[in-house]
Amino acid sequence: MLVEQQPAFVLHTRPYRETSLLLECLTRDHGRLGVVARGVRSQRGRLQRSQLEPFQALAMDLQMRGELATLRSAEPMQAPLRLPGDAGVAGLYINELVVRLTERQDPHPMLYAAYAQALDRLAAGQSLGWQLRRFERDLLGALGYALQLLDDADSGEPLQADMLYVYRPEHGPSRCGTNETHAVRGSDLLSLQRDCMPDAQGLHALRGMMRALIRFHLGGVELRAWRVLRGALARR
């Protein structure tokens, strides 16, 4: 099956055979795809490797056959985004998140839109930590793991802004004490629900909470990008 002009982003590349690349791409209509770009590592390649760098919005023509698609052409849909410094590290983190948490050929149009929006926000220089929390929230929601950020999972009562909660995977937020690992204020959970950036304390608490949830959905596995992000944040 030939798919023409499919909006896509390259998430990751690695060498494939002698002259080709194997791409992991996030497409609008077909989800994450493994795509073979033949000949791009040769001097006579029809496509240049630079055309297939991460963070570029591309329109791809793809020959769909089996588990891997074959790239026939790729054209930029807009000027390449520039993600310098820490923003580039954050971009690589969200790429790794998508690769690790999604299955190939499982369409997620809402995830594609959230991903494109996250890149735009990172390129605009908006708060790094907040943009990552927003994307993590939207990614889990698109995959069917939407966070419950309005009510106490135990009592069913609305969250109280001045109380502490711990967010338990597959259960939701429960009241807790100050000594609970990854405790977060009710006001910060409500801020994440309302898409309003909390203060520095809240961002730090949400970071720990989201990392624990993502680790749960990865079966306890660590992400390589977490180590890189720790180093980047330590230098800030």
C-alpha positions in Angstrom: 0.0 0.0 0.0 1.3 3.4 -1.0 0.8 6.2 1.6 1.4 9.7 0.1 2.2 13.0 1.8 1.9 11.5 5.3 2.8 14.1 8.0 5.6 12.7 10.2 8.5 13.4 12.5 11.7 11.4 12.7 12.2 10.2 16.3 15.4 8.2 16.0 17.8 6.9 13.3 20.3 4.1 13.2 22.4 2.5 10.4 20.7 -0.2 8.4 22.7 -2.5 6.2 25.5 -0.8 4.2 24.0 2.4 2.9 20.6 2.8 4.5 19.0 4.1 7.7 16.3 2.6 9.9 14.0 5.4 11.1 11.5 5.4 13.9 8.9 7.9 12.9 5.8 9.3 14.5 3.1 9.7 11.8 -0.2 11.4 12.1 -2.4 8.6 10.7 -0.4 5.4 11.3 1.2 6.0 14.6 4.9 5.0 15.1 6.4 3.4 12.1 9.7 1.7 11.4 10.8 3.1 8.1 13.7 2.0 5.9 15.4 5.0 4.1 17.4 3.2 1.4 20.7 4.6 0.2 20.8 7.8 2.3 24.2 6.9 3.7 25.7 6.7 0.2 27.1 9.6 -1.8 24.7 8.9 -4.6 21.6 8.7 -2.3 18.5 10.4 -3.7 17.7 11.7 -0.2 20.2 13.5 2.0 20.6 12.3 5.6 20.2 15.9 6.8 16.6 15.8 5.5 15.8 13.1 8.1 17.0 14.8 11.3 14.7 14.8 14.3 12.3 17.7 15.0 11.6 18.4 11.4 7.9 18.2 10.2 8.0 16.1 7.0 5.5 14.9 4.4 6.5 11.4 3.6 5.6 9.0 0.8 5.8 5.5 2.2 5.4 2.0 0.7 3.7 0.0 3.5 4.6 -3.6 3.5 4.8 -5.8 6.6 6.4 -4.5 9.7 8.6 -2.0 8.0 7.7 0.8 5.6 10.0 2.0 2.8 10.6 5.7 2.4 10.1 6.9 -1.2 10.3 10.6 -0.6 10.3 13.2 2.2 9.6 16.9 1.9 9.8 19.5 4.7 6.4 20.9 5.7 7.9 24.0 7.4 11.2 25.5 8.3 13.3 23.2 10.6 12.8 23.9 14.3 15.9 24.9 16.3 16.1 23.4 19.7 19.4 24.6 21.2 21.0 23.5 24.4 18.6 22.2 27.1 15.7 22.4 24.7 17.4 19.9 22.4 18.0 17.6 25.3 14.3 17.9 26.2 13.3 17.1 22.6 15.4 14.0 22.6 13.7 13.0 25.9 10.2 13.2 24.4 11.4 11.3 21.4 12.6 8.5 23.6 9.3 8.6 25.5 7.3 8.1 22.4 9.5 5.3 21.1 9.5 3.4 24.4 5.8 3.8 25.3 4.1 3.3 21.9 3.7 0.3 19.7 4.4 0.4 16.0 1.4 0.9 13.6 -0.9 1.9 16.5 -2.5 5.2 15.4 -2.6 8.1 17.9 -3.7 11.3 16.1 -3.9 13.1 19.5 -0.4 12.1 20.3 0.9 13.5 17.0 -0.7 16.8 17.7 0.6 16.9 21.3 4.1 16.1 20.0 4.1 18.9 17.4 2.8 21.4 20.0 5.5 20.3 22.5 8.2 20.9 19.9 6.8 24.4 19.1 6.8 25.3 22.8 10.3 24.1 23.3 11.5 26.0 20.3 9.8 29.2 21.7 11.9 29.0 24.8 9.1 28.3 27.2 9.7 26.8 30.7 11.5 23.5 30.1 10.1 21.6 33.1 6.6 22.7 32.5 6.6 21.8 28.8 7.8 18.3 29.7 5.1 17.8 32.3 2.4 18.9 29.9 3.7 16.5 27.2 4.0 13.6 29.6 0.4 14.3 30.7 -0.9 14.4 27.1 1.2 11.4 26.1 -0.3 9.2 28.8 -3.8 10.5 28.0 -3.4 9.7 24.3 -2.3 6.2 25.1 -5.3 5.5 27.4 -3.6 6.2 30.7 -5.2 9.6 31.4 -4.5 11.0 34.8 -7.3 11.6 37.3 -6.5 15.0 38.6 -9.8 16.3 40.1 -10.9 13.9 42.9 -9.4 11.9 45.7 -9.3 8.3 44.5 -10.1 6.9 48.0 -13.0 9.2 49.1 -14.2 10.5 45.8 -14.1 14.1 47.3 -12.6 17.0 45.2 -8.9 17.5 45.7 -8.0 20.0 48.4 -5.4 22.5 47.2 -3.7 22.7 50.6 -3.5 18.9 51.2 -0.7 16.5 50.1 -1.4 13.5 47.8 0.5 10.6 46.4 -0.5 9.5 42.9 -0.7 5.7 42.7 -0.7 4.1 39.2 -4.0 2.7 38.1 -5.6 4.2 41.2 -5.2 7.9 41.3 -4.3 10.5 44.0 -4.7 9.6 47.7 -4.1 11.7 50.7 -0.7 11.2 52.3 1.7 12.7 54.8 4.8 14.8 54.4 7.1 11.8 54.5 5.6 10.1 51.5 7.9 9.7 48.5 6.7 11.9 45.5 4.0 13.7 47.6 2.5 16.5 45.7 0.1 19.3 46.7 -3.5 19.2 45.6 -3.0 22.7 44.1 -0.2 21.3 41.8 -2.4 18.4 40.6 -5.2 20.9 39.9 -2.7 23.1 38.0 -1.7 20.2 35.8 -5.4 19.5 35.1 -6.1 23.1 34.3 -2.9 23.5 32.2 -1.7 26.4 34.5 2.0 26.3 35.4 2.6 25.9 39.2 5.5 27.4 41.1 9.0 25.9 41.3 8.1 23.7 44.2 5.1 22.3 42.3 7.1 21.7 39.2 9.7 19.7 41.2 7.0 17.6 42.8 5.2 17.0 39.5 8.5 15.9 38.0 8.9 13.2 40.6 5.3 12.1 40.3 5.4 11.8 36.5 8.7 10.0 36.5 7.3 7.4 38.9 4.2 6.9 36.7 6.3 6.6 33.5 8.6 4.1 35.1 5.5 2.1 36.1 4.2 2.0 32.5 7.7 1.0 31.3 7.8 -1.9 33.7 10.4 -0.3 36.0 12.9 0.5 33.2 14.9 3.7 33.3 15.1 6.0 30.3 18.6 7.0 29.0 17.4 10.6 28.6 16.7 10.9 32.4 20.4 10.7 33.1 21.1 13.3 30.4 18.4 15.6 31.8 19.8 15.3 35.3 23.1 16.6 34.1 21.5 19.4 32.1 19.3 20.6 35.0 22.3 20.5 37.3 24.1 23.0 35.1 21.2 25.4 35.1 
